Amino acid sequence: MPTQACSSPTKDELRRRALLAARRRLSELREAGEIGDAAVRAVEDDLRRIELRAFLGKLYPS
């Protein structure tokens, strides 16, 4: 019988994977010339806010 760690990723792992995928796609779009530096900065700012909220949520749970 599989263990919890093997059977399903944790919420943190899913969040980490989603952020990594978003950054990879952002990089692809930038390299293809489909978006500019300002758009990349704006999206990166949003991604950093998501990470910060998740981190602070662990420090100060509701």
N, C-alpha and C positions, 0 to 999 in steps of 0.2 A: 504494500500500500504506500503511495507517495506521501511524502511529508508536506507540510504547509509551504515550506520554502521552495520546494520543487514544483508544486502543483499550480500555484498562482503567484504572480508578482505582487509585492506590497504596493500600497498607495504611493509611497515615496519612489519606488522603482518605476512605476508607471509614469509618474510626473517627470522623473529624470529622463526617461526614454522619449516622452513627448517633447520636452524642451530640446533635447539633442536633435530629434527629427526636425523640429521647427528651425533650429539654427542651420542644419544642413541644407534644408530647402531654401532658406533665406540666402545662403551662400551661393547655391546654384542659380537662383534668380539674379543675383548681383553679377555673377560671372557671365551669365548669358546676356547681360545688359538690359534685362527686363525691368529692373528697379535701380534707383540711384542710391547714393550714399545717405542722403537725408532719410529716405524710407528705411534703409537698413538701421540707421541710428534710432529711428522712432520705434521700430519693432523690437530691437535689442533692449531699449529702455523698458518696454512692456514686459519682455521676458525676464529682465532683472527684477522688476516689481513682483512678478509671479513668484520667483524664487525667494525673494525677501519675505513676502507674505507667508509662504510655506514655512520658512525658517522661523519667523516670529511666532507663527501658530504653534510650533513645537515648544518654544520657550515659554509662551504665555497662552496655554490652552484655555478655551472658553469654559 
